[in-house]
Amino acid sequence: MLVLGGCEAPKRVGPSNGYAVTSTGQIVRGAGERVSFAGRPVDSDASTDGKYVFVKDFNRFRVIEVAGWKEVGSAELPGGSSLYGIAVSPSKPEVYVTNSKKSLHVYEVSDPAKPRLSKSIELPGIDGRENSFPCGIALLDAGKRALVCLSMNNSVAKVDLESGVVEQEIGVGVAPYCVVVSEKFGLAIVSEQGGARPDVDADTAPSAGTDVEVDDRGVVESGTVAFVNLKKGEVSKRVATGLQPSEIALSADQSLAYVCNSNADTVSVLDLAEAAVKSSIEVKPDPQMPFGSMPNSVAVSGDNKRLYVANAGNNAVAVIDIGTQKPIGFIPTDWFPSDVLLLGNRLVVTNNKGRGARADDAKPGTALNVHGKNGTLLKVRLPNSRQLAEYTRRVKSDSLVPQTLAALE
C-alpha cells in the first residue's frame, strides 16, 4: 500500500529505516529506546522498586526489565485483555490484571523472568449476562483489597484479594473505566464513559445490554465522573467532564484529579475537596486542529508542575505546564500510545499499534496480513527545552498537522 502526501514521493506503509508509515499517512519515529513484540499492549505498571515494567498485552502478561530495556518473561493471559486495568501490589510479589470476560488474574512475580498465573478471581456479570468486562483497578487497605470497574455491570466491585470474595458491588454510571482512590478524602473517583444512567425521557441506544443516553446522531451524549464515598459505599456526587473520560491520575497531595477525555481532546481538572470540575485543559498539538488527539492516559510529575498525556491520535505525549494549563511541547511516540508512566527522569510509553502489523524481527519473505501485530514500549529521558522544541517540530510534521490545518482553510 502506498500513501501519497502532496507533491512528495509516495511512502510505503510499514517500517523503514528509522521510522514507520501508518495507514493514515502519519510517520512514526518514537523517541528513546524501544522494545517490541508481536502484540497489542494496552496498559502497564511499574514494580515498586522501579526495576521492571509489567505489561497488559492482548493475550499475554509481559515483564520488561528497565535497566536493559528488554522483555525478560511472559505468561498467558486467559480470556484476553480488556481495554484497561493493571495494578502492582505494594506488599507482595503480585500483579493484578483484568481480562475481557469476568476475571481478575493474579500473577506471582517473585522471579520476574518466570511470571506465573497463581489464581483468577471471578467477577460475574449480572442480569443474565455471563461476563462483566472488568477494567480499571485500584488497591485498598495496603493492597489487601481491590476496587475493580465492572464495565458491563455498571458497577465497581470491592474484592478481598486473599479470599477472592466480592464483598460489595457499588452501582455507578454507565461503563465505568478507571478508578483511583484518594485516602485523604475517603473517595474513589470513577470515570464513566457512558455518562450517568439516562432519565426515562432521554434519547437512548443500547450498548452491551445497557441503555445509554445519546444525541441526535446516536453518539453518547455525555461523560461523567462519580465520587464514591468509601465509608458509605455509595456515589456521593457526579460531575460532567468531556466525552469518554478515561484514565485518571491524582496529584501528589491527592487534592486534584486529572481526567483524560478521549473524545473531547481535553483533560478535566477536579478539585477533590469540593468534588467539582476546576478547569479543562486542551491537549491538541495546535489549538486550531479539529478533534482526534484522543488523550487516554496521564502521569503527574512529583513536583506537580507537569502533566504527561498520551495523545493516541497524534502519536505523541503532550507535556502540559500545570501552572498555565497549556501544552509546552510534545514528545514523539510510536503508533497509538495507550499508557504513560513516569519513572524518575524517564517516561515509559506503551504503544498499542507500535510500528504497525509487521514484526520488527520478521524474516525476509514472511507472508504478511492484517492480523499481524507489533506493539512497543518506549523509554524516553525527559527532554530539556531545546530537545522538547525539536521533538515538538517532529510531532507536528509526522502527525500531519500542517496538512490538516491547510485542508481546513
NORBEL-V973190 format. One record per residue. RES is the residue in one small letter. OMEGA is omega in radians with two decimals (999 if undefined). Layout:
res-><RES RES>
omega-><OMEGA OMEGA>
This chain:
res-><m l v l g g c e a p k r v g p s n g y a v t s t g q i v r g a g e r v s f a g r p v d s d a s t d g k y v f v k d f n r f r v i e v a g w k e v g s a e l p g g s s l y g i a v s p s k p e v y v t n s k k s l h v y e v s d p a k p r l s k s i e l p g i d g r e n s f p c g i a l l d a g k r a l v c l s m n n s v a k v d l e s g v v e q e i g v g v a p y c v v v s e k f g l a i v s e q g g a r p d v d a d t a p s a g t d v e v d d r g v v e s g t v a f v n l k k g e v s k r v a t g l q p s e i a l s a d q s l a y v c n s n a d t v s v l d l a e a a v k s s i e v k p d p q m p f g s m p n s v a v s g d n k r l y v a n a g n n a v a v i d i g t q k p i g f i p t d w f p s d v l l l g n r l v v t n n k g r g a r a d d a k p g t a l n v h g k n g t l l k v r l p n s r q l a e y t r r v k s d s l v p q t l a a l e>
omega-><3.11 3.08 -3.14 -3.14 3.13 -3.14 -3.13 3.05 -3.13 3.14 3.13 3.13 3.11 -3.12 3.08 -3.12 3.07 3.12 3.04 3.11 3.13 3.13 3.08 -3.13 3.09 3.07 -3.13 3.09 -3.07 3.13 3.01 -3.12 -3.06 2.87 -3.07 3.13 -3.12 -3.09 3.07 -3.09 -3.11 -3.01 -3.14 3.04 -3.08 3.03 -3.07 3.11 3.11 -3.09 -3.09 2.98 3.13 -2.97 3.03 -3.14 -3.01 3.05 3.14 2.92 -3.02 3.12 3.14 3.05 -3.05 -3.07 -3.14 -3.09 3.13 3.06 -3.11 -3.14 3.08 3.10 3.12 3.04 -3.08 -3.14 3.14 -3.05 2.89 -3.02 -2.95 3.00 3.03 -3.14 -3.12 3.10 3.09 -3.01 -3.12 3.04 -3.09 3.06 -3.08 -3.05 3.08 3.08 -3.01 -3.10 -3.07 -3.06 2.90 -3.11 3.10 3.13 3.08 -2.99 3.10 2.95 -3.06 3.12 -3.12 3.11 -3.05 3.04 -3.04 3.08 3.09 3.14 -3.08 3.12 -2.95 3.07 3.14 3.07 3.08 3.12 -3.12 -2.99 3.12 -3.09 -3.13 -3.12 -2.97 -3.08 2.96 -3.09 -3.13 2.97 3.12 3.07 3.14 -3.13 3.11 2.90 -3.09 3.07 3.08 -2.94 -3.09 3.09 -3.04 -3.08 3.00 -3.12 3.01 -2.95 2.96 -3.00 3.13 -3.09 -3.08 -3.10 3.00 -3.05 -3.08 3.02 -3.03 3.12 3.09 3.12 -3.03 3.05 3.05 -3.01 -3.08 3.04 3.02 -3.07 2.97 3.11 -3.13 -3.09 -3.14 -3.04 2.82 -3.13 -2.97 3.04 -3.09 -2.99 3.11 -3.14 3.12 3.04 -3.04 3.01 -3.06 -3.11 -3.12 2.99 -3.06 3.00 -3.11 3.08 3.12 3.07 -3.14 3.02 -3.12 3.11 -3.09 3.07 -3.06 3.05 -3.05 3.14 3.14 -3.00 -3.02 2.97 -3.08 3.01 3.12 3.00 -3.10 3.04 -3.02 3.14 -3.12 -3.13 -3.13 3.10 3.14 -3.14 3.09 3.12 3.07 3.04 2.98 -3.12 3.12 3.05 -3.01 -3.07 3.11 3.04 3.13 2.96 -3.06 -3.13 3.11 3.09 -3.11 3.00 3.13 -3.03 3.06 3.07 -2.93 -3.12 3.09 -3.14 -3.14 2.94 3.07 3.09 -3.10 3.02 -3.03 3.09 -3.13 -3.05 -3.05 3.05 -3.11 -3.12 3.12 -3.08 3.04 -3.04 -3.12 3.08 3.01 -3.08 3.14 -3.13 3.02 -3.13 3.02 3.09 3.04 3.05 -3.06 3.13 -3.07 3.03 -3.09 3.10 -3.09 3.13 3.12 3.12 -3.05 2.89 3.03 -2.97 3.11 3.09 -3.04 -3.10 3.13 -3.06 -3.04 2.94 3.08 3.08 -3.04 2.98 -3.07 3.14 -3.13 -3.10 3.11 3.05 3.05 3.10 -3.08 -3.14 -3.11 3.10 2.94 -2.98 3.04 3.05 -3.07 3.13 3.08 3.08 3.06 3.11 -3.11 3.14 3.13 2.97 2.96 -3.07 3.05 -3.08 -3.00 -3.11 3.01 3.12 3.04 -3.07 -3.09 -3.12 -3.13 -3.09 -3.14 -3.14 3.10 3.13 3.11 3.11 -3.11 3.04 -3.03 3.13 3.08 -3.09 3.10 3.10 -3.12 2.89 3.10 2.99 -2.98 3.03 3.13 -3.01 2.95 -3.04 -3.14 3.14 3.13 3.10 3.12 3.08 -3.11 3.09 -3.14 -3.14 -3.11 3.13 -3.03 3.14 2.98 3.11 3.14 -3.13 3.14 -3.14 3.12 -3.12 -3.13 -3.09 999>
